[in-house]
Amino acid sequence: MTRLFDYHTHSHYCDGEGNLADYVECAAARGVGVLACRLMPLLDRERLAHEPADLGAYLEEARALARSAAGRVEVLVGLEVDYVRA
Protein backbone atom coordinates (compact mmCIF):
# COMPACT_ATOMS: atom_id res chain seq x y z
CA MET A 1 0.00 0.00 0.00
CA THR A 2 1.28 3.47 -0.86
CA ARG A 3 1.62 5.84 2.07
CA LEU A 4 0.40 9.37 1.36
CA PHE A 5 2.19 12.46 2.66
CA ASP A 6 1.26 16.15 2.80
CA TYR A 7 4.16 18.35 3.80
CA HIS A 8 2.67 21.72 2.91
CA THR A 9 -0.39 23.12 4.69
CA HIS A 10 -1.79 26.64 4.94
CA SER A 11 -3.90 27.15 8.06
CA HIS A 12 -5.14 30.29 9.80
CA TYR A 13 -1.67 30.50 11.34
CA CYS A 14 -0.26 31.73 8.04
CA ASP A 15 -1.89 32.80 4.79
CA GLY A 16 -4.57 30.09 4.69
CA GLU A 17 -7.91 29.29 6.23
CA GLY A 18 -9.17 26.61 8.57
CA ASN A 19 -7.78 25.21 11.76
CA LEU A 20 -5.19 22.53 12.29
CA ALA A 21 -7.65 20.01 13.73
CA ASP A 22 -9.69 20.14 10.50
CA TYR A 23 -6.55 19.42 8.48
CA VAL A 24 -5.69 16.43 10.66
CA GLU A 25 -9.21 14.99 10.46
CA CYS A 26 -9.33 15.46 6.68
CA ALA A 27 -5.94 13.78 6.32
CA ALA A 28 -7.08 10.82 8.44
CA ALA A 29 -10.30 10.46 6.44
CA ARG A 30 -8.40 10.48 3.13
CA GLY A 31 -5.71 8.02 4.16
CA VAL A 32 -2.87 10.52 4.49
CA GLY A 33 -0.27 8.93 6.75
CA VAL A 34 1.92 11.97 7.41
CA LEU A 35 0.77 15.58 7.65
CA ALA A 36 3.12 18.51 8.24
CA CYS A 37 1.61 21.46 10.05
CA ARG A 38 3.58 24.61 9.64
CA LEU A 39 3.61 28.27 10.50
CA MET A 40 4.79 30.82 7.95
CA PRO A 41 6.16 34.02 9.51
CA LEU A 42 6.24 36.31 6.47
CA LEU A 43 3.78 37.21 3.75
CA ASP A 44 6.29 39.52 2.13
CA ARG A 45 9.24 41.67 3.08
CA GLU A 46 7.14 44.15 5.09
CA ARG A 47 4.24 42.11 6.48
CA LEU A 48 4.09 39.26 8.96
CA ALA A 49 1.61 36.47 8.29
CA HIS A 50 0.93 36.20 12.02
CA GLU A 51 1.63 37.98 15.25
CA PRO A 52 4.84 36.86 17.00
CA ALA A 53 2.72 35.85 20.01
CA ASP A 54 0.95 33.28 17.79
CA LEU A 55 4.04 31.08 17.74
CA GLY A 56 3.40 29.69 21.21
CA ALA A 57 -0.27 29.01 20.48
CA TYR A 58 0.60 27.32 17.19
CA LEU A 59 3.23 25.08 18.78
CA GLU A 60 0.94 24.11 21.65
CA GLU A 61 -1.98 23.30 19.34
CA ALA A 62 0.10 21.43 16.77
CA ARG A 63 1.90 19.34 19.40
CA ALA A 64 -1.40 18.46 21.10
CA LEU A 65 -2.83 17.37 17.75
CA ALA A 66 0.27 15.28 17.08
CA ARG A 67 -0.31 13.44 20.37
CA SER A 68 -4.06 12.98 19.85
CA ALA A 69 -3.70 11.81 16.23
CA ALA A 70 -0.97 9.28 17.00
CA GLY A 71 -1.77 5.96 15.37
CA ARG A 72 -3.99 7.57 12.72
CA VAL A 73 -1.85 10.34 11.22
CA GLU A 74 1.75 11.24 11.98
CA VAL A 75 1.65 15.00 12.51
CA LEU A 76 4.91 16.86 11.95
CA VAL A 77 5.27 20.30 13.52
CA GLY A 78 7.45 22.86 11.80
CA LEU A 79 8.06 26.34 10.52
CA GLU A 80 8.35 27.57 6.97
CA VAL A 81 10.91 30.35 7.22
CA ASP A 82 12.01 32.74 4.52
CA TYR A 83 15.41 34.34 4.40
CA VAL A 84 15.15 38.01 3.50
CA ARG A 85 18.31 39.96 2.77
CA ALA A 86 18.57 43.28 4.56
MODELLER restraints for C-alpha pairs under 7 A, 6 or more apart:
rsr = mdl.restraints
at = mdl.atoms
rsr.add(forms.Gaussian(group=physical.xy_distance, feature=features.Distance(at['CA:3:A'], at['CA:32:A']), mean=6.92, stdev=0.5))
rsr.add(forms.Gaussian(group=physical.xy_distance, feature=features.Distance(at['CA:3:A'], at['CA:33:A']), mean=5.92, stdev=0.5))
rsr.add(forms.Gaussian(group=physical.xy_distance, feature=features.Distance(at['CA:4:A'], at['CA:31:A']), mean=6.86, stdev=0.5))
rsr.add(forms.Gaussian(group=physical.xy_distance, feature=features.Distance(at['CA:4:A'], at['CA:32:A']), mean=4.67, stdev=0.5))
rsr.add(forms.Gaussian(group=physical.xy_distance, feature=features.Distance(at['CA:4:A'], at['CA:33:A']), mean=5.45, stdev=0.5))
rsr.add(forms.Gaussian(group=physical.xy_distance, feature=features.Distance(at['CA:4:A'], at['CA:34:A']), mean=6.77, stdev=0.5))
rsr.add(forms.Gaussian(group=physical.xy_distance, feature=features.Distance(at['CA:5:A'], at['CA:32:A']), mean=5.72, stdev=0.5))
rsr.add(forms.Gaussian(group=physical.xy_distance, feature=features.Distance(at['CA:5:A'], at['CA:33:A']), mean=5.93, stdev=0.5))
rsr.add(forms.Gaussian(group=physical.xy_distance, feature=features.Distance(at['CA:5:A'], at['CA:34:A']), mean=4.78, stdev=0.5))
rsr.add(forms.Gaussian(group=physical.xy_distance, feature=features.Distance(at['CA:5:A'], at['CA:35:A']), mean=6.05, stdev=0.5))
rsr.add(forms.Gaussian(group=physical.xy_distance, feature=features.Distance(at['CA:6:A'], at['CA:34:A']), mean=6.26, stdev=0.5))
rsr.add(forms.Gaussian(group=physical.xy_distance, feature=features.Distance(at['CA:6:A'], at['CA:35:A']), mean=4.91, stdev=0.5))
rsr.add(forms.Gaussian(group=physical.xy_distance, feature=features.Distance(at['CA:6:A'], at['CA:36:A']), mean=6.21, stdev=0.5))
rsr.add(forms.Gaussian(group=physical.xy_distance, feature=features.Distance(at['CA:7:A'], at['CA:35:A']), mean=5.83, stdev=0.5))
rsr.add(forms.Gaussian(group=physical.xy_distance, feature=features.Distance(at['CA:7:A'], at['CA:36:A']), mean=4.56, stdev=0.5))
rsr.add(forms.Gaussian(group=physical.xy_distance, feature=features.Distance(at['CA:8:A'], at['CA:36:A']), mean=6.24, stdev=0.5))
rsr.add(forms.Gaussian(group=physical.xy_distance, feature=features.Distance(at['CA:9:A'], at['CA:36:A']), mean=6.80, stdev=0.5))
rsr.add(forms.Gaussian(group=physical.xy_distance, feature=features.Distance(at['CA:9:A'], at['CA:37:A']), mean=5.96, stdev=0.5))
rsr.add(forms.Gaussian(group=physical.xy_distance, feature=features.Distance(at['CA:9:A'], at['CA:38:A']), mean=6.52, stdev=0.5))
rsr.add(forms.Gaussian(group=physical.xy_distance, feature=features.Distance(at['CA:10:A'], at['CA:16:A']), mean=4.44, stdev=0.5))
rsr.add(forms.Gaussian(group=physical.xy_distance, feature=features.Distance(at['CA:10:A'], at['CA:17:A']), mean=6.79, stdev=0.5))
rsr.add(forms.Gaussian(group=physical.xy_distance, feature=features.Distance(at['CA:11:A'], at['CA:17:A']), mean=4.90, stdev=0.5))
rsr.add(forms.Gaussian(group=physical.xy_distance, feature=features.Distance(at['CA:11:A'], at['CA:18:A']), mean=5.33, stdev=0.5))
rsr.add(forms.Gaussian(group=physical.xy_distance, feature=features.Distance(at['CA:11:A'], at['CA:19:A']), mean=5.71, stdev=0.5))
rsr.add(forms.Gaussian(group=physical.xy_distance, feature=features.Distance(at['CA:11:A'], at['CA:20:A']), mean=6.40, stdev=0.5))
rsr.add(forms.Gaussian(group=physical.xy_distance, feature=features.Distance(at['CA:12:A'], at['CA:18:A']), mean=5.60, stdev=0.5))
rsr.add(forms.Gaussian(group=physical.xy_distance, feature=features.Distance(at['CA:12:A'], at['CA:19:A']), mean=6.05, stdev=0.5))
rsr.add(forms.Gaussian(group=physical.xy_distance, feature=features.Distance(at['CA:13:A'], at['CA:39:A']), mean=5.79, stdev=0.5))
rsr.add(forms.Gaussian(group=physical.xy_distance, feature=features.Distance(at['CA:13:A'], at['CA:50:A']), mean=6.30, stdev=0.5))
rsr.add(forms.Gaussian(group=physical.xy_distance, feature=features.Distance(at['CA:14:A'], at['CA:39:A']), mean=5.75, stdev=0.5))
rsr.add(forms.Gaussian(group=physical.xy_distance, feature=features.Distance(at['CA:14:A'], at['CA:40:A']), mean=5.14, stdev=0.5))
rsr.add(forms.Gaussian(group=physical.xy_distance, feature=features.Distance(at['CA:14:A'], at['CA:41:A']), mean=6.98, stdev=0.5))
rsr.add(forms.Gaussian(group=physical.xy_distance, feature=features.Distance(at['CA:14:A'], at['CA:49:A']), mean=5.10, stdev=0.5))
rsr.add(forms.Gaussian(group=physical.xy_distance, feature=features.Distance(at['CA:14:A'], at['CA:50:A']), mean=6.10, stdev=0.5))
rsr.add(forms.Gaussian(group=physical.xy_distance, feature=features.Distance(at['CA:15:A'], at['CA:49:A']), mean=6.16, stdev=0.5))
rsr.add(forms.Gaussian(group=physical.xy_distance, feature=features.Distance(at['CA:21:A'], at['CA:65:A']), mean=6.81, stdev=0.5))
rsr.add(forms.Gaussian(group=physical.xy_distance, feature=features.Distance(at['CA:28:A'], at['CA:72:A']), mean=6.20, stdev=0.5))
rsr.add(forms.Gaussian(group=physical.xy_distance, feature=features.Distance(at['CA:28:A'], at['CA:73:A']), mean=5.94, stdev=0.5))
rsr.add(forms.Gaussian(group=physical.xy_distance, feature=features.Distance(at['CA:32:A'], at['CA:73:A']), mean=6.81, stdev=0.5))
rsr.add(forms.Gaussian(group=physical.xy_distance, feature=features.Distance(at['CA:33:A'], at['CA:73:A']), mean=4.95, stdev=0.5))
rsr.add(forms.Gaussian(group=physical.xy_distance, feature=features.Distance(at['CA:33:A'], at['CA:74:A']), mean=6.06, stdev=0.5))
rsr.add(forms.Gaussian(group=physical.xy_distance, feature=features.Distance(at['CA:34:A'], at['CA:73:A']), mean=5.61, stdev=0.5))
rsr.add(forms.Gaussian(group=physical.xy_distance, feature=features.Distance(at['CA:34:A'], at['CA:74:A']), mean=4.63, stdev=0.5))
rsr.add(forms.Gaussian(group=physical.xy_distance, feature=features.Distance(at['CA:34:A'], at['CA:75:A']), mean=5.93, stdev=0.5))
rsr.add(forms.Gaussian(group=physical.xy_distance, feature=features.Distance(at['CA:35:A'], at['CA:73:A']), mean=6.86, stdev=0.5))
rsr.add(forms.Gaussian(group=physical.xy_distance, feature=features.Distance(at['CA:35:A'], at['CA:74:A']), mean=6.21, stdev=0.5))
rsr.add(forms.Gaussian(group=physical.xy_distance, feature=features.Distance(at['CA:35:A'], at['CA:75:A']), mean=4.97, stdev=0.5))
rsr.add(forms.Gaussian(group=physical.xy_distance, feature=features.Distance(at['CA:35:A'], at['CA:76:A']), mean=6.10, stdev=0.5))
rsr.add(forms.Gaussian(group=physical.xy_distance, feature=features.Distance(at['CA:36:A'], at['CA:75:A']), mean=5.71, stdev=0.5))
rsr.add(forms.Gaussian(group=physical.xy_distance, feature=features.Distance(at['CA:36:A'], at['CA:76:A']), mean=4.43, stdev=0.5))
rsr.add(forms.Gaussian(group=physical.xy_distance, feature=features.Distance(at['CA:36:A'], at['CA:77:A']), mean=5.97, stdev=0.5))
rsr.add(forms.Gaussian(group=physical.xy_distance, feature=features.Distance(at['CA:37:A'], at['CA:62:A']), mean=6.89, stdev=0.5))
rsr.add(forms.Gaussian(group=physical.xy_distance, feature=features.Distance(at['CA:37:A'], at['CA:75:A']), mean=6.91, stdev=0.5))
rsr.add(forms.Gaussian(group=physical.xy_distance, feature=features.Distance(at['CA:37:A'], at['CA:76:A']), mean=5.97, stdev=0.5))
rsr.add(forms.Gaussian(group=physical.xy_distance, feature=features.Distance(at['CA:37:A'], at['CA:77:A']), mean=5.17, stdev=0.5))
rsr.add(forms.Gaussian(group=physical.xy_distance, feature=features.Distance(at['CA:37:A'], at['CA:78:A']), mean=6.26, stdev=0.5))
rsr.add(forms.Gaussian(group=physical.xy_distance, feature=features.Distance(at['CA:38:A'], at['CA:77:A']), mean=6.04, stdev=0.5))
rsr.add(forms.Gaussian(group=physical.xy_distance, feature=features.Distance(at['CA:38:A'], at['CA:78:A']), mean=4.77, stdev=0.5))
rsr.add(forms.Gaussian(group=physical.xy_distance, feature=features.Distance(at['CA:38:A'], at['CA:79:A']), mean=4.88, stdev=0.5))
rsr.add(forms.Gaussian(group=physical.xy_distance, feature=features.Distance(at['CA:38:A'], at['CA:80:A']), mean=6.22, stdev=0.5))
rsr.add(forms.Gaussian(group=physical.xy_distance, feature=features.Distance(at['CA:39:A'], at['CA:78:A']), mean=6.76, stdev=0.5))
rsr.add(forms.Gaussian(group=physical.xy_distance, feature=features.Distance(at['CA:39:A'], at['CA:79:A']), mean=4.84, stdev=0.5))
rsr.add(forms.Gaussian(group=physical.xy_distance, feature=features.Distance(at['CA:39:A'], at['CA:80:A']), mean=5.95, stdev=0.5))
rsr.add(forms.Gaussian(group=physical.xy_distance, feature=features.Distance(at['CA:40:A'], at['CA:49:A']), mean=6.50, stdev=0.5))
rsr.add(forms.Gaussian(group=physical.xy_distance, feature=features.Distance(at['CA:40:A'], at['CA:79:A']), mean=6.11, stdev=0.5))
rsr.add(forms.Gaussian(group=physical.xy_distance, feature=features.Distance(at['CA:40:A'], at['CA:80:A']), mean=4.91, stdev=0.5))
rsr.add(forms.Gaussian(group=physical.xy_distance, feature=features.Distance(at['CA:40:A'], at['CA:81:A']), mean=6.18, stdev=0.5))
rsr.add(forms.Gaussian(group=physical.xy_distance, feature=features.Distance(at['CA:41:A'], at['CA:48:A']), mean=5.67, stdev=0.5))
rsr.add(forms.Gaussian(group=physical.xy_distance, feature=features.Distance(at['CA:41:A'], at['CA:49:A']), mean=5.32, stdev=0.5))
rsr.add(forms.Gaussian(group=physical.xy_distance, feature=features.Distance(at['CA:41:A'], at['CA:50:A']), mean=6.20, stdev=0.5))
rsr.add(forms.Gaussian(group=physical.xy_distance, feature=features.Distance(at['CA:41:A'], at['CA:81:A']), mean=6.43, stdev=0.5))
rsr.add(forms.Gaussian(group=physical.xy_distance, feature=features.Distance(at['CA:42:A'], at['CA:48:A']), mean=4.43, stdev=0.5))
rsr.add(forms.Gaussian(group=physical.xy_distance, feature=features.Distance(at['CA:42:A'], at['CA:49:A']), mean=4.98, stdev=0.5))
rsr.add(forms.Gaussian(group=physical.xy_distance, feature=features.Distance(at['CA:43:A'], at['CA:49:A']), mean=5.08, stdev=0.5))
rsr.add(forms.Gaussian(group=physical.xy_distance, feature=features.Distance(at['CA:45:A'], at['CA:84:A']), mean=6.96, stdev=0.5))
rsr.add(forms.Gaussian(group=physical.xy_distance, feature=features.Distance(at['CA:62:A'], at['CA:77:A']), mean=6.22, stdev=0.5))
rsr.add(forms.Gaussian(group=physical.xy_distance, feature=features.Distance(at['CA:63:A'], at['CA:77:A']), mean=6.85, stdev=0.5))
rsr.add(forms.Gaussian(group=physical.xy_distance, feature=features.Distance(at['CA:66:A'], at['CA:74:A']), mean=6.67, stdev=0.5))
rsr.add(forms.Gaussian(group=physical.xy_distance, feature=features.Distance(at['CA:66:A'], at['CA:75:A']), mean=4.78, stdev=0.5))
